[in-house]
Amino acid sequence: MASLRRTAEAGAGPLRRTLTFRDLLVYGLLFIAPMAPVGIFGTLQAKSHGAVALVYVVATVAMAFTAYAYAQMVRVAPQAGSVYTYARVGLGRGAGFVAGWMAMLDYLLIPAVAYLFSGIALHTLVPSVHPWVWTALAVVVTTLLNLWGVRTAARAGFAVLAMELVVLAVFVVAAVCVLVAHGAQRGWAAPFTGEGAFSPGAVLSAVSVAVLSYLGFDAIASFAEESAGGARRVARAVLTCLVVAGVLFAVQTYLAALLDPVPAAELAARPGEQGDAFYATAGAAVGGWLQKLVAASKAIGAAFAALAGQAAAGRLLFAMAR
């Protein structure tokens, strides 16, 4: 362990340590997005036979092993570059080179998809503006924020994250009010036990899709050289980010499953309706205003998820070039 740490510290670079624990947590949650399950809720509901909340509990436990590994490695190799640095220090330069470029694909493709999603979503809210205009605007704004500096980007990200959490809180309060006033569409335990016979295979099949919602918490490790509290604070932020995301995912999918008027079996037979299942549930149970509010939050949140991915990609390239 000591030899690995000496190898890692040999190439340390002059990045400014300005990020607080809150900043690190913001970057991680931005990349993940507090309402990440919205887009795949219908798919998970259908695949798990209605046990969608259990799916996210299991997925959080599964991802905890990865989070713990990152927390340990960032203490040993407290440098920018995340998985590239860990592979280079632990396995050698060749393995680090391959791991770095594989991670780079992740940091290129996920923000690209996020930007496109943001443009399409904003176009549905404002049809008079072409989706490519919204997409280009999202790219320009987030790139300028990243160029302005990591602290400025973190402050802007905190504002957007706060907005997303407020929208999520509005959904939770509205859902609870509807459930108290009108009751649930299915048993209160159904989001954990499923509709009908419980199927472990169906749950695990859905977990393989649900883990995609957690992509991004590892990006926190890319800011190891900019954390004001050192590697220990980065490790704590990685673990905290996973726990917070897991709780948010389980709560919102549990409430949405109770409100969803369409049985899981019927949803499985209509794959075309799975992508909009969460929005349709929010609109039918609460009102069209909540459906639009969630859509707007997801659109803006996607652009800033790309901001976090873009920042992580910059740190990865810096580490590889160094």
C-alpha positions in Angstrom: 0.0 0.0 0.0 2.8 2.4 0.9 4.7 1.7 -2.4 1.5 2.3 -4.4 1.0 5.7 -2.6 4.7 6.7 -3.3 4.2 5.8 -7.0 1.0 7.8 -7.2 2.4 10.9 -5.5 5.5 10.9 -7.8 3.7 12.7 -10.6 1.4 15.0 -8.5 0.4 18.2 -10.3 -0.3 21.8 -9.3 -4.1 21.8 -9.2 -5.7 24.3 -6.8 -7.5 22.6 -3.8 -10.6 24.7 -3.7 -13.5 22.2 -3.7 -15.4 21.6 -0.4 -17.3 18.4 0.5 -20.5 20.0 -0.7 -18.9 20.8 -4.1 -17.8 17.2 -4.5 -21.2 16.0 -3.6 -22.8 18.4 -6.0 -20.7 17.2 -8.9 -21.5 13.6 -8.2 -25.3 14.1 -7.8 -25.4 16.4 -10.9 -23.8 13.7 -13.0 -26.1 11.0 -11.6 -29.2 13.3 -11.6 -31.6 13.1 -8.6 -34.5 12.1 -10.9 -32.5 9.7 -13.1 -35.1 6.9 -12.7 -37.8 9.0 -14.5 -36.8 7.9 -18.0 -36.5 4.2 -17.2 -39.2 3.8 -14.6 -41.6 2.1 -17.0 -39.0 -0.3 -18.2 -38.0 -1.3 -14.7 -41.6 -1.6 -13.6 -42.3 -3.9 -16.4 -39.1 -6.0 -16.1 -39.4 -6.4 -12.3 -43.1 -7.3 -12.4 -43.9 -4.3 -10.3 -41.1 -4.5 -7.7 -39.3 -1.3 -9.0 -38.5 0.1 -5.5 -36.8 -3.2 -4.5 -34.8 -3.0 -7.8 -33.2 0.3 -6.6 -32.5 -1.0 -3.1 -30.7 -4.0 -4.6 -28.9 -1.8 -7.2 -27.7 0.5 -4.5 -26.2 -2.4 -2.5 -24.6 -3.8 -5.6 -23.0 -0.4 -6.5 -21.8 0.0 -2.9 -19.0 -2.4 -3.6 -17.8 -0.2 -6.4 -18.1 2.9 -4.3 -16.2 1.3 -1.5 -13.4 0.3 -3.9 -13.2 3.9 -5.2 -13.1 5.2 -1.7 -10.1 2.9 -0.9 -8.2 3.6 -4.1 -8.6 7.4 -3.8 -6.8 7.2 -0.5 -3.9 5.2 -2.0 -3.7 7.2 -5.3 -5.1 10.8 -4.5 -4.7 12.1 -8.0 -6.9 13.3 -10.8 -7.8 10.7 -13.4 -9.9 8.3 -11.3 -9.9 4.8 -12.8 -6.9 5.6 -15.1 -4.8 6.5 -12.1 -5.8 3.4 -10.2 -5.1 1.1 -13.1 -1.7 2.8 -13.8 -0.6 2.8 -10.2 -1.8 -0.8 -9.5 -1.3 -2.6 -12.8 1.2 -0.5 -14.8 1.2 2.1 -17.5 -0.2 -0.2 -20.2 -3.2 -1.1 -18.2 -3.6 2.6 -17.2 -3.5 3.6 -20.9 -6.3 1.2 -21.8 -8.4 2.0 -18.8 -8.0 5.7 -19.3 -9.2 5.7 -22.9 -12.1 3.4 -22.0 -13.1 5.8 -19.3 -12.7 8.7 -21.7 -15.4 7.0 -24.0 -17.7 7.0 -21.0 -17.1 10.7 -20.3 -17.6 11.6 -24.0 -20.7 9.5 -24.8 -22.7 10.1 -21.6 -22.5 14.0 -21.8 -23.2 13.8 -25.5 -26.4 11.8 -24.9 -27.3 14.2 -22.0 -26.9 17.3 -24.2 -29.1 15.7 -26.9 -31.7 14.7 -24.3 -31.7 18.2 -23.0 -32.3 19.7 -26.4 -35.1 17.3 -27.3 -36.8 17.8 -23.9 -36.6 21.6 -24.1 -38.0 21.5 -27.6 -41.1 19.6 -26.4 -41.6 22.4 -23.9 -40.9 25.2 -26.4 -41.7 23.7 -29.8 -41.0 27.0 -31.6 -37.2 26.5 -31.0 -35.4 23.8 -32.9 -34.0 21.0 -30.6 -30.5 21.5 -32.1 -30.6 25.2 -31.0 -31.3 24.1 -27.4 -28.6 21.4 -27.6 -26.0 23.9 -28.9 -27.0 26.4 -26.2 -26.6 23.8 -23.5 -23.1 22.9 -24.8 -22.0 26.6 -25.0 -23.3 27.5 -21.5 -21.9 24.5 -19.6 -18.6 24.8 -21.5 -18.2 28.4 -20.6 -19.0 27.6 -16.9 -16.3 24.9 -16.9 -13.8 27.3 -18.6 -14.6 30.0 -16.0 -13.3 27.8 -13.2 -14.2 24.8 -11.1 -15.6 26.9 -8.3 -17.9 28.8 -10.6 -19.1 25.6 -12.2 -19.7 24.1 -8.8 -21.8 27.1 -7.7 -23.9 27.0 -10.8 -24.2 23.2 -10.4 -25.4 23.6 -6.8 -28.2 26.0 -8.0 -29.3 23.5 -10.6 -29.1 20.6 -8.2 -31.1 22.5 -5.6 -33.8 23.2 -8.3 -33.9 19.4 -9.1 -34.3 18.5 -5.5 -37.1 21.1 -5.0 -38.9 19.6 -8.0 -38.4 16.1 -6.6 -39.7 17.3 -3.2 -42.8 18.8 -4.9 -43.5 15.4 -6.5 -43.1 13.6 -3.2 -45.4 16.0 -1.3 -48.0 15.9 -4.1 -47.8 12.1 -4.4 -48.3 11.7 -0.6 -51.3 14.0 -0.7 -52.9 12.1 -3.5 -52.2 8.8 -1.7 -53.7 10.0 1.6 -56.8 11.4 -0.2 -57.5 8.7 -2.7 -55.4 5.7 -1.7 -52.9 3.6 -3.8 -53.5 1.8 -7.1 -52.0 -1.4 -5.6 -50.9 -2.8 -2.2 -48.5 -0.6 -0.2 -45.8 -3.3 -0.3 -46.2 -4.0 -4.0 -43.2 -1.8 -5.1 -41.0 -4.2 -3.0 -42.8 -7.5 -3.4 -44.1 -7.1 -7.0 -47.5 -7.7 -8.4 -48.5 -11.3 -8.2 -45.8 -13.9 -7.6 -42.4 -12.5 -6.6 -39.7 -13.2 -9.2 -36.0 -12.9 -8.1 -34.9 -13.4 -11.7 -37.1 -10.5 -12.9 -35.8 -8.2 -10.2 -32.2 -9.0 -11.0 -32.9 -8.5 -14.7 -34.2 -5.0 -13.9 -31.2 -4.3 -11.6 -28.9 -4.7 -14.6 -30.7 -1.8 -16.2 -31.1 0.3 -13.0 -27.4 0.4 -12.3 -27.1 2.7 -15.3 -28.8 5.4 -13.2 -25.7 5.5 -10.9 -23.2 6.3 -13.6 -21.4 9.4 -12.5 -20.7 9.1 -8.8 -17.2 7.8 -9.7 -16.5 11.2 -11.4 -16.0 12.6 -7.9 -12.7 10.8 -7.7 -11.5 12.8 -10.7 -11.4 15.9 -8.5 -9.0 14.3 -5.9 -6.3 16.9 -6.5 -8.8 19.8 -6.1 -10.4 18.8 -2.8 -9.7 21.1 0.0 -9.9 18.2 2.5 -7.7 15.8 0.7 -8.4 12.2 -0.3 -10.4 11.3 2.8 -13.0 13.9 2.0 -13.2 12.6 -1.6 -13.7 9.1 -0.3 -16.5 10.3 2.0 -18.2 12.2 -0.8 -18.2 9.1 -3.1 -19.9 7.0 -0.5 -22.3 9.7 0.6 -23.3 10.4 -3.0 -24.2 6.8 -3.6 -26.3 6.6 -0.4 -28.2 9.8 -1.1 -28.9 8.8 -4.7 -30.1 5.4 -3.6 -32.5 6.8 -1.1 -33.9 9.4 -3.6 -34.3 6.7 -6.3 -36.1 4.3 -4.0 -38.5 6.9 -2.6 -39.6 8.4 -6.0 -40.0 5.0 -7.7 -42.0 3.7 -4.7 -44.4 6.6 -4.8 -44.7 6.4 -8.6 -45.4 2.7 -8.5 -48.2 3.2 -6.0 -49.8 5.9 -8.2 -49.3 4.2 -11.6 -52.7 3.1 -12.8 -51.3 0.7 -15.4 -50.4 -2.8 -14.0 -46.8 -4.0 -14.6 -48.0 -6.9 -16.9 -50.0 -4.5 -19.1 -47.0 -2.1 -19.2 -44.7 -5.0 -20.3 -47.1 -5.7 -23.2 -46.9 -2.0 -24.3 -43.2 -1.3 -24.6 -43.9 2.0 -26.5 -45.5 3.4 -23.3 -42.7 2.6 -20.9 -40.5 5.6 -21.7 -43.3 8.1 -20.7 -44.7 6.0 -17.8 -43.4 8.3 -15.0 -44.6 11.5 -16.7 -48.0 9.9 -17.5 -48.4 8.8 -13.9 -47.5 12.2 -12.5 -49.9 13.9 -15.0 -52.8 11.5 -14.3 -52.4 11.4 -10.5 -51.5 15.0 -9.8 -52.0 17.1 -12.9 -50.4 18.3 -16.1 -48.5 21.1 -14.3 -46.4 18.5 -12.4 -45.7 16.6 -15.6 -44.3 19.7 -17.2 -42.4 20.7 -14.1 -40.7 17.3 -14.0 -39.9 17.4 -17.7 -38.3 20.9 -17.4 -36.3 19.8 -14.4 -35.0 16.8 -16.3 -34.1 18.9 -19.4 -32.1 21.4 -17.4 -30.6 18.7 -15.2 -29.4 16.7 -18.2 -27.4 19.7 -19.5 -25.7 20.1 -16.1 -25.1 16.4 -15.8 -23.1 16.9 -19.0 -21.3 19.8 -17.3 -20.1 17.4 -14.6 -19.1 14.8 -17.2 -17.2 17.4 -19.2 -15.3 18.5 -16.1 -14.4 14.9 -15.2 -13.2 14.3 -18.8 -10.9 17.3 -18.6 -9.3 16.0 -15.4 -8.9 12.6 -17.0 -7.1 14.0 -20.0 -5.0 16.2 -17.7 -3.9 13.1 -15.7 -3.2 11.0 -18.8 -1.2 13.8 -20.5 0.9 14.3 -17.4 
